[in-house]
Amino acid sequence: MSITSAPEGSGVPAAPAPTNAVAEAIAATEHAPTAPREPDAEELLTRQEIEAIQLTRLKATVSHAYDNISAYRDLYDAHGVKPSDLQTLEDLAKFPLTDKEFLRNAYPFKSFAVPMDQVRRIHASSGTTGKPTVVGYTEGDISRWASLLARCLRFSGVQPGDIVHNAYGYGLFTGGLGAHYGIEKLGCTVIPMSGGQTEKQIQLIQDFMPRVILCTPTYLLALADAFRSKGLDPRATSLEIGVLGAEPWTEEMRREIETAWGITACDIYGLSEVMGPGVAGESSERKDGSTIWEDQFRPEIIDPMTEKVLPTGHHGELVFTTLTKEALPVIRYRTHDLTRLAPGTDRPGHRRMGRITGRSDDMIILRGVNLFPTQIEEIALGIEGLSPHFQLELTRPDSMDQMTVHIERRPEMSREEAESAGAELGRQIKVKVGSSCQVRVAEPETLARSSGKLRRIYDRRPR
């Protein structure tokens, strides 16, 4: 069966016959599908085989974008590059980077490389900082997306026949529906709960007895708090696996979640512009970072300031090029996520990404010191008495920036013990991050919770 097709009864529309350069490149490099419980053939390719597939698909993607999207054609013409300049994988660096603004300038559908009658679904970002970024999918795109999500779930220990509680938000956000189709593709039963309605979440987890839950890591902690507030033990539920993403989280947060629920917690990575969840997934055996599915995506790490490509192992900003997307190819797209690439382990041909340490556009510059919320999380979770629920408030009371860390104490700790822990947090931030701050210890369950992406930074400085 072609990789551009879906099995009958899968719930995913069959993909159309190849009609463009990308679809033809996929057909030329496709592999036969395997049983749901077995790794995809592409997962087991060697590094050399993957790079050969990448070059074939990359050439087709660049040509597809140049021929069908005026924004790419104008951008490349202005930089003096043509699709024919791409002869090796290293030649990709000759092409200019793109970002959200590039896509917003093409709002709503000028970034699509196929006619609208071939677009089967539209998603979009929240657009809180301007026009949303709009993402379109052909039938083939949706089929491949479902297959990649299923690959990630299986890699994280989910098996056909499992009941999966999906608490990612449905709607224009890619998380809910993206995960939904992948869950069904793997042969699991999906509970399409979406985000919010915490009381209903508790009831359905108890009554429907899912083995797996999908949501953001901070919401799973909020759910644990909600269970305990009702006198229920989260460890007594049927849950065994959590596949968590949509926000950065640390190893300390993983330990917190696994202890609270008695589950295996694995990361999943994606972003709407590149596809949605399923770009990379983490092995439940190793839990050593998310494996990027490089038969579908070509990652790079760049210095966010100089935009120079960095070698594998160096820390910088993650950049993605899609290799199989038909409706919305993205080329050298800046994610603003800060991480590094590492050699593959469970899937040696595919490189892994390290934990995201922050976002280049979320970096706080406090009196000349650069810091990220994940640094505060890592320190706080190493101090007894402090919970993982915190917020960072930035003010400028005089002419100097001030950061206040609002963090909840754990219910079992006394107020006096928690205040001592808060003072220790302030000392460790000063030593490890290099900047002084105020720490205010809040009562349990008083800081805002979120059923989706959690807001950590509240910048109240005058503009």
Secondary structure, DSSP 8 states (H G I E B T S, - for coil): --TT---TTSSS-------SHHHHHHHHH------TTS--GGGG--HHHHHHHHHHHHHHHHHHHHHH-HHHHHHHHHHT--GGG--SGGGGGGS--B-HHHHHTTTTTTT-SS-GGG--EEEE---TTSS--EEEE-HHHHHHHHHHHHHHHHHTT--TT-EEEE-S--SSSHHHHHHHHHHHHHT-EEE---S--HHHHHHHHHHH--SEEEE-HHHHHHHHHHHHHTT--GGGSS--EEEEESS---HHHHHHHHHHH-SEEEEEEEETTTTEEEEEEE-TTT-SSEEE-TTTEEEEEE-TTT--B--TT-EEEEEEEESS-SSS---SEEEEEEEEEE--SSSTTS-EE----EETTT-EEETTEEE-HHHHHHHHTTSTTEEEEEEEEEE-SSSS-EEEEEEEE-TTS-HHHHHHHHHHHHHHHHHHTS---EEEEE-TT-S---SSS---EEE-S--
